[in-house]
Amino acid sequence: MRGTQAILLVVAMLSAAPAAHAGDKGSLADMLFQEGRRAADRGDFALACTKFEASQAADPAPGTLLNLADCEESRGQLTRAWHDFLTLADALPDADERKAVALERARRLERAMPKLRIRLAMTASPARVFRDGVEISGPSLGVALPVDPGMHVVVVSEPGFRDRSYSVPIARGDEKDLEVDRGPAAADPKRTLAFALGGVGVASLVAGTATGIFALTDLAASNADCTGHTCKTPESLMRYDRAQALALATDITLGVGLALVVTSAILFVLSRGHHPVTAQSLALVRF
């Protein structure tokens, strides 16, 4: 009999609108509250929570907060519901019967909320850890923190290393441990540039060698008919001029290629001095 009375009491509290408030804010809050109640009654908790939250923002009221917390729990947002029930209980006087209801709902949620404990591998001690986009600070690492049921994404970020991501499914009442580590070492920009310059330098050396061969071929063919800048035939003169142009192109191309290869070698040596080498470990998830 007592359990039935408690259920009826909660239903009555949730169905009752907050006390009327004077002014436009109160009217808006009451309208939003009623829209939230209608949405909750038909099971549209996403819309209901939005309406209750807007009503509470327009004109805070204990009844609205109670309905919002109940809606959040129905929607699976257990951590928010737990926080709102505790906030309501702290704000209400002891004589208000809603205080006991809010405390009991908060205790029940505390037992049902899943918990996720994140441990950072010792090899990645400087790294930063984010759960669902929110950073988990040092003191919170290794502590079983309450989370909502569903899929959670944990990201480990550290300069010089690629971000490593973990997806952790967790259900109501679960408690899981997750050990995380930094990702693989990121490519050093110096090394990437070194390979690029080296490739262009080698290509330039090959091109310079080819033009040099053509230049020597034309020069050898024109030597028999040319003395200085004087040639016996127009064809010999053309070969002589082409040999001179190819020789100039060869000098430029070989010079550029050699400079690029030397620069590439210097960058490669520098990149090796700053390239981190670490042993990578696998993530251990205990389900």
TORKOL-4160 file (C-alpha; in steps of 0.2 Angstrom, whole numbers, padded with zeros to 4 digits, m for minus):
287
<pt num="1" X="0000" Y="0000" Z="0000"/>
<pt num="2" X="0014" Y="0012" Z="0005"/>
<pt num="3" X="0023" Y="0008" Z="m0012"/>
<pt num="4" X="0007" Y="0012" Z="m0022"/>
<pt num="5" X="0005" Y="0029" Z="m0013"/>
<pt num="6" X="0023" Y="0033" Z="m0017"/>
<pt num="7" X="0020" Y="0030" Z="m0035"/>
<pt num="8" X="0004" Y="0040" Z="m0035"/>
<pt num="9" X="0013" Y="0054" Z="m0026"/>
<pt num="10" X="0027" Y="0055" Z="m0039"/>
<pt num="11" X="0015" Y="0054" Z="m0054"/>
<pt num="12" X="0005" Y="0069" Z="m0046"/>
<pt num="13" X="0021" Y="0079" Z="m0044"/>
<pt num="14" X="0027" Y="0076" Z="m0061"/>
<pt num="15" X="0009" Y="0080" Z="m0069"/>
<pt num="16" X="0007" Y="0096" Z="m0059"/>
<pt num="17" X="0012" Y="0112" Z="m0067"/>
<pt num="18" X="0023" Y="0124" Z="m0057"/>
<pt num="19" X="0015" Y="0138" Z="m0047"/>
<pt num="20" X="0009" Y="0152" Z="m0059"/>
<pt num="21" X="0022" Y="0167" Z="m0060"/>
<pt num="22" X="0018" Y="0185" Z="m0064"/>
<pt num="23" X="0024" Y="0193" Z="m0080"/>
<pt num="24" X="0029" Y="0187" Z="m0097"/>
<pt num="25" X="0043" Y="0175" Z="m0091"/>
<pt num="26" X="0031" Y="0166" Z="m0080"/>
<pt num="27" X="0018" Y="0164" Z="m0094"/>
<pt num="28" X="0031" Y="0158" Z="m0106"/>
<pt num="29" X="0038" Y="0146" Z="m0093"/>
<pt num="30" X="0021" Y="0139" Z="m0090"/>
<pt num="31" X="0017" Y="0137" Z="m0108"/>
<pt num="32" X="0034" Y="0128" Z="m0111"/>
<pt num="33" X="0030" Y="0117" Z="m0096"/>
<pt num="34" X="0013" Y="0111" Z="m0103"/>
<pt num="35" X="0021" Y="0108" Z="m0120"/>
<pt num="36" X="0034" Y="0097" Z="m0111"/>
<pt num="37" X="0021" Y="0087" Z="m0101"/>
<pt num="38" X="0011" Y="0083" Z="m0117"/>
<pt num="39" X="0027" Y="0078" Z="m0126"/>
<pt num="40" X="0032" Y="0067" Z="m0111"/>
<pt num="41" X="0015" Y="0059" Z="m0110"/>
<pt num="42" X="0016" Y="0053" Z="m0129"/>
<pt num="43" X="0034" Y="0047" Z="m0126"/>
<pt num="44" X="0043" Y="0060" Z="m0135"/>
<pt num="45" X="0056" Y="0063" Z="m0122"/>
<pt num="46" X="0069" Y="0072" Z="m0133"/>
<pt num="47" X="0056" Y="0086" Z="m0136"/>
<pt num="48" X="0050" Y="0085" Z="m0118"/>
<pt num="49" X="0067" Y="0088" Z="m0111"/>
<pt num="50" X="0070" Y="0103" Z="m0123"/>
<pt num="51" X="0053" Y="0111" Z="m0117"/>
<pt num="52" X="0057" Y="0108" Z="m0099"/>
<pt num="53" X="0074" Y="0115" Z="m0100"/>
<pt num="54" X="0068" Y="0130" Z="m0109"/>
<pt num="55" X="0054" Y="0132" Z="m0096"/>
<pt num="56" X="0067" Y="0131" Z="m0082"/>
<pt num="57" X="0079" Y="0144" Z="m0091"/>
<pt num="58" X="0064" Y="0156" Z="m0093"/>
<pt num="59" X="0058" Y="0155" Z="m0075"/>
<pt num="60" X="0066" Y="0142" Z="m0063"/>
<pt num="61" X="0054" Y="0131" Z="m0053"/>
<pt num="62" X="0056" Y="0115" Z="m0042"/>
<pt num="63" X="0042" Y="0106" Z="m0052"/>
<pt num="64" X="0050" Y="0110" Z="m0068"/>
<pt num="65" X="0067" Y="0104" Z="m0063"/>
<pt num="66" X="0059" Y="0088" Z="m0056"/>
<pt num="67" X="0050" Y="0085" Z="m0073"/>
<pt num="68" X="0066" Y="0089" Z="m0082"/>
<pt num="69" X="0076" Y="0076" Z="m0071"/>
<pt num="70" X="0063" Y="0063" Z="m0074"/>
<pt num="71" X="0063" Y="0066" Z="m0093"/>
<pt num="72" X="0082" Y="0065" Z="m0094"/>
<pt num="73" X="0082" Y="0048" Z="m0085"/>
<pt num="74" X="0068" Y="0042" Z="m0097"/>
<pt num="75" X="0079" Y="0048" Z="m0111"/>
<pt num="76" X="0095" Y="0038" Z="m0105"/>
<pt num="77" X="0104" Y="0054" Z="m0099"/>
<pt num="78" X="0107" Y="0047" Z="m0082"/>
<pt num="79" X="0121" Y="0058" Z="m0076"/>
<pt num="80" X="0112" Y="0074" Z="m0080"/>
<pt num="81" X="0096" Y="0067" Z="m0071"/>
<pt num="82" X="0106" Y="0062" Z="m0056"/>
<pt num="83" X="0114" Y="0079" Z="m0055"/>
<pt num="84" X="0097" Y="0088" Z="m0057"/>
<pt num="85" X="0089" Y="0077" Z="m0044"/>
<pt num="86" X="0103" Y="0081" Z="m0032"/>
<pt num="87" X="0101" Y="0100" Z="m0036"/>
<pt num="88" X="0083" Y="0099" Z="m0033"/>
<pt num="89" X="0085" Y="0090" Z="m0016"/>
<pt num="90" X="0098" Y="0103" Z="m0010"/>
<pt num="91" X="0086" Y="0118" Z="m0015"/>
<pt num="92" X="0071" Y="0111" Z="m0007"/>
<pt num="93" X="0067" Y="0113" Z="0012"/>
<pt num="94" X="0065" Y="0097" Z="0023"/>
<pt num="95" X="0046" Y="0100" Z="0024"/>
<pt num="96" X="0044" Y="0099" Z="0005"/>
<pt num="97" X="0039" Y="0081" Z="0001"/>
<pt num="98" X="0048" Y="0083" Z="m0016"/>
<pt num="99" X="0065" Y="0083" Z="m0007"/>
<pt num="100" X="0063" Y="0065" Z="m0001"/>
<pt num="101" X="0057" Y="0060" Z="m0019"/>
<pt num="102" X="0072" Y="0068" Z="m0027"/>
<pt num="103" X="0084" Y="0061" Z="m0015"/>
<pt num="104" X="0077" Y="0043" Z="m0018"/>
<pt num="105" X="0078" Y="0045" Z="m0037"/>
<pt num="106" X="0096" Y="0051" Z="m0035"/>
<pt num="107" X="0101" Y="0036" Z="m0025"/>
<pt num="108" X="0093" Y="0024" Z="m0037"/>
<pt num="109" X="0101" Y="0032" Z="m0051"/>
<pt num="110" X="0118" Y="0032" Z="m0043"/>
<pt num="111" X="0117" Y="0013" Z="m0041"/>
<pt num="112" X="0111" Y="0011" Z="m0059"/>
<pt num="113" X="0123" Y="0023" Z="m0068"/>
<pt num="114" X="0137" Y="0014" Z="m0078"/>
<pt num="115" X="0155" Y="0019" Z="m0073"/>
<pt num="116" X="0170" Y="0020" Z="m0084"/>
<pt num="117" X="0188" Y="0020" Z="m0077"/>
<pt num="118" X="0201" Y="0026" Z="m0089"/>
<pt num="119" X="0220" Y="0023" Z="m0085"/>
<pt num="120" X="0234" Y="0031" Z="m0095"/>
<pt num="121" X="0249" Y="0020" Z="m0099"/>
<pt num="122" X="0265" Y="0025" Z="m0090"/>
<pt num="123" X="0274" Y="0027" Z="m0106"/>
<pt num="124" X="0261" Y="0041" Z="m0111"/>
<pt num="125" X="0262" Y="0051" Z="m0095"/>
<pt num="126" X="0262" Y="0068" Z="m0103"/>
<pt num="127" X="0247" Y="0064" Z="m0115"/>
<pt num="128" X="0230" Y="0072" Z="m0113"/>
<pt num="129" X="0215" Y="0061" Z="m0112"/>
<pt num="130" X="0197" Y="0066" Z="m0118"/>
<pt num="131" X="0181" Y="0057" Z="m0116"/>
<pt num="132" X="0167" Y="0063" Z="m0128"/>
<pt num="133" X="0177" Y="0079" Z="m0131"/>
<pt num="134" X="0179" Y="0083" Z="m0112"/>
<pt num="135" X="0197" Y="0082" Z="m0105"/>
<pt num="136" X="0199" Y="0070" Z="m0091"/>
<pt num="137" X="0211" Y="0078" Z="m0079"/>
<pt num="138" X="0225" Y="0069" Z="m0070"/>
<pt num="139" X="0216" Y="0067" Z="m0053"/>
<pt num="140" X="0201" Y="0059" Z="m0062"/>
<pt num="141" X="0212" Y="0046" Z="m0072"/>
<pt num="142" X="0210" Y="0029" Z="m0063"/>
<pt num="143" X="0194" Y="0034" Z="m0055"/>
<pt num="144" X="0177" Y="0025" Z="m0060"/>
<pt num="145" X="0167" Y="0040" Z="m0066"/>
<pt num="146" X="0149" Y="0039" Z="m0070"/>
<pt num="147" X="0144" Y="0040" Z="m0088"/>
<pt num="148" X="0128" Y="0038" Z="m0098"/>
<pt num="149" X="0124" Y="0021" Z="m0106"/>
<pt num="150" X="0129" Y="0020" Z="m0124"/>
<pt num="151" X="0145" Y="0022" Z="m0135"/>
<pt num="152" X="0159" Y="0033" Z="m0128"/>
<pt num="153" X="0174" Y="0039" Z="m0137"/>
<pt num="154" X="0191" Y="0041" Z="m0128"/>
<pt num="155" X="0205" Y="0051" Z="m0137"/>
<pt num="156" X="0223" Y="0052" Z="m0132"/>
<pt num="157" X="0232" Y="0067" Z="m0138"/>
<pt num="158" X="0251" Y="0071" Z="m0137"/>
<pt num="159" X="0262" Y="0083" Z="m0147"/>
<pt num="160" X="0273" Y="0073" Z="m0159"/>
<pt num="161" X="0261" Y="0058" Z="m0159"/>
<pt num="162" X="0245" Y="0055" Z="m0169"/>
<pt num="163" X="0229" Y="0055" Z="m0159"/>
<pt num="164" X="0223" Y="0037" Z="m0154"/>
<pt num="165" X="0204" Y="0034" Z="m0152"/>
<pt num="166" X="0195" Y="0021" Z="m0142"/>
<pt num="167" X="0176" Y="0017" Z="m0144"/>
<pt num="168" X="0169" Y="0010" Z="m0128"/>
<pt num="169" X="0151" Y="0003" Z="m0127"/>
<pt num="170" X="0144" Y="0003" Z="m0110"/>
<pt num="171" X="0127" Y="m0002" Z="m0103"/>
<pt num="172" X="0116" Y="0003" Z="m0088"/>
<pt num="173" X="0124" Y="m0004" Z="m0072"/>
<pt num="174" X="0141" Y="m0009" Z="m0081"/>
<pt num="175" X="0158" Y="m0004" Z="m0074"/>
<pt num="176" X="0173" Y="m0005" Z="m0086"/>
<pt num="177" X="0191" Y="m0002" Z="m0086"/>
<pt num="178" X="0200" Y="0005" Z="m0101"/>
<pt num="179" X="0219" Y="0007" Z="m0102"/>
<pt num="180" X="0224" Y="0020" Z="m0115"/>
<pt num="181" X="0241" Y="0024" Z="m0123"/>
<pt num="182" X="0247" Y="0037" Z="m0135"/>
<pt num="183" X="0246" Y="0035" Z="m0154"/>
<pt num="184" X="0260" Y="0031" Z="m0166"/>
<pt num="185" X="0274" Y="0044" Z="m0169"/>
<pt num="186" X="0269" Y="0058" Z="m0181"/>
<pt num="187" X="0279" Y="0060" Z="m0197"/>
<pt num="188" X="0292" Y="0074" Z="m0194"/>
<pt num="189" X="0289" Y="0088" Z="m0207"/>
<pt num="190" X="0308" Y="0089" Z="m0209"/>
<pt num="191" X="0309" Y="0071" Z="m0215"/>
<pt num="192" X="0294" Y="0073" Z="m0227"/>
<pt num="193" X="0302" Y="0089" Z="m0234"/>
<pt num="194" X="0319" Y="0080" Z="m0236"/>
<pt num="195" X="0311" Y="0066" Z="m0246"/>
<pt num="196" X="0302" Y="0078" Z="m0257"/>
<pt num="197" X="0318" Y="0089" Z="m0260"/>
<pt num="198" X="0328" Y="0073" Z="m0263"/>
<pt num="199" X="0316" Y="0066" Z="m0276"/>
<pt num="200" X="0317" Y="0083" Z="m0285"/>
<pt num="201" X="0335" Y="0084" Z="m0284"/>
<pt num="202" X="0338" Y="0066" Z="m0290"/>
<pt num="203" X="0326" Y="0070" Z="m0305"/>
<pt num="204" X="0336" Y="0086" Z="m0309"/>
<pt num="205" X="0353" Y="0076" Z="m0309"/>
<pt num="206" X="0346" Y="0063" Z="m0321"/>
<pt num="207" X="0339" Y="0077" Z="m0332"/>
<pt num="208" X="0356" Y="0087" Z="m0331"/>
<pt num="209" X="0365" Y="0071" Z="m0336"/>
<pt num="210" X="0354" Y="0068" Z="m0351"/>
<pt num="211" X="0356" Y="0086" Z="m0357"/>
<pt num="212" X="0374" Y="0084" Z="m0355"/>
<pt num="213" X="0375" Y="0069" Z="m0366"/>
<pt num="214" X="0365" Y="0078" Z="m0379"/>
<pt num="215" X="0376" Y="0093" Z="m0378"/>
<pt num="216" X="0392" Y="0082" Z="m0380"/>
<pt num="217" X="0384" Y="0073" Z="m0395"/>
<pt num="218" X="0380" Y="0089" Z="m0404"/>
<pt num="219" X="0397" Y="0097" Z="m0400"/>
<pt num="220" X="0406" Y="0081" Z="m0406"/>
<pt num="221" X="0396" Y="0082" Z="m0422"/>
<pt num="222" X="0400" Y="0100" Z="m0425"/>
<pt num="223" X="0418" Y="0100" Z="m0421"/>
<pt num="224" X="0423" Y="0093" Z="m0438"/>
<pt num="225" X="0415" Y="0108" Z="m0447"/>
<pt num="226" X="0417" Y="0122" Z="m0435"/>
<pt num="227" X="0432" Y="0132" Z="m0430"/>
<pt num="228" X="0427" Y="0144" Z="m0415"/>
<pt num="229" X="0411" Y="0152" Z="m0420"/>
<pt num="230" X="0413" Y="0149" Z="m0439"/>
<pt num="231" X="0405" Y="0133" Z="m0447"/>
<pt num="232" X="0406" Y="0127" Z="m0465"/>
<pt num="233" X="0387" Y="0122" Z="m0466"/>
<pt num="234" X="0371" Y="0129" Z="m0458"/>
<pt num="235" X="0368" Y="0112" Z="m0451"/>
<pt num="236" X="0385" Y="0112" Z="m0442"/>
<pt num="237" X="0381" Y="0129" Z="m0435"/>
<pt num="238" X="0364" Y="0124" Z="m0428"/>
<pt num="239" X="0372" Y="0109" Z="m0419"/>
<pt num="240" X="0385" Y="0120" Z="m0412"/>
<pt num="241" X="0373" Y="0133" Z="m0405"/>
<pt num="242" X="0362" Y="0119" Z="m0399"/>
<pt num="243" X="0377" Y="0111" Z="m0390"/>
<pt num="244" X="0381" Y="0128" Z="m0381"/>
<pt num="245" X="0362" Y="0129" Z="m0375"/>
<pt num="246" X="0362" Y="0112" Z="m0369"/>
<pt num="247" X="0378" Y="0114" Z="m0360"/>
<pt num="248" X="0371" Y="0129" Z="m0351"/>
<pt num="249" X="0355" Y="0120" Z="m0346"/>
<pt num="250" X="0366" Y="0105" Z="m0340"/>
<pt num="251" X="0376" Y="0116" Z="m0329"/>
<pt num="252" X="0360" Y="0124" Z="m0321"/>
<pt num="253" X="0351" Y="0108" Z="m0319"/>
<pt num="254" X="0365" Y="0099" Z="m0311"/>
<pt num="255" X="0369" Y="0113" Z="m0300"/>
<pt num="256" X="0351" Y="0114" Z="m0294"/>
<pt num="257" X="0350" Y="0095" Z="m0292"/>
<pt num="258" X="0366" Y="0094" Z="m0282"/>
<pt num="259" X="0360" Y="0108" Z="m0270"/>
<pt num="260" X="0343" Y="0100" Z="m0268"/>
<pt num="261" X="0351" Y="0083" Z="m0264"/>
<pt num="262" X="0363" Y="0091" Z="m0251"/>
<pt num="263" X="0348" Y="0100" Z="m0243"/>
<pt num="264" X="0338" Y="0084" Z="m0242"/>
<pt num="265" X="0352" Y="0075" Z="m0234"/>
<pt num="266" X="0354" Y="0089" Z="m0220"/>
<pt num="267" X="0335" Y="0089" Z="m0217"/>
<pt num="268" X="0335" Y="0070" Z="m0215"/>
<pt num="269" X="0349" Y="0070" Z="m0203"/>
<pt num="270" X="0340" Y="0084" Z="m0193"/>
<pt num="271" X="0324" Y="0074" Z="m0193"/>
<pt num="272" X="0332" Y="0059" Z="m0186"/>
<pt num="273" X="0338" Y="0068" Z="m0171"/>
<pt num="274" X="0320" Y="0074" Z="m0166"/>
<pt num="275" X="0310" Y="0059" Z="m0172"/>
<pt num="276" X="0303" Y="0050" Z="m0156"/>
<pt num="277" X="0305" Y="0031" Z="m0156"/>
<pt num="278" X="0293" Y="0022" Z="m0143"/>
<pt num="279" X="0286" Y="0005" Z="m0140"/>
<pt num="280" X="0268" Y="0005" Z="m0143"/>
<pt num="281" X="0256" Y="m0005" Z="m0132"/>
<pt num="282" X="0238" Y="m0012" Z="m0136"/>
<pt num="283" X="0223" Y="m0005" Z="m0127"/>
<pt num="284" X="0216" Y="m0017" Z="m0114"/>
<pt num="285" X="0197" Y="m0016" Z="m0111"/>
<pt num="286" X="0189" Y="m0027" Z="m0098"/>
<pt num="287" X="0171" Y="m0030" Z="m0102"/>
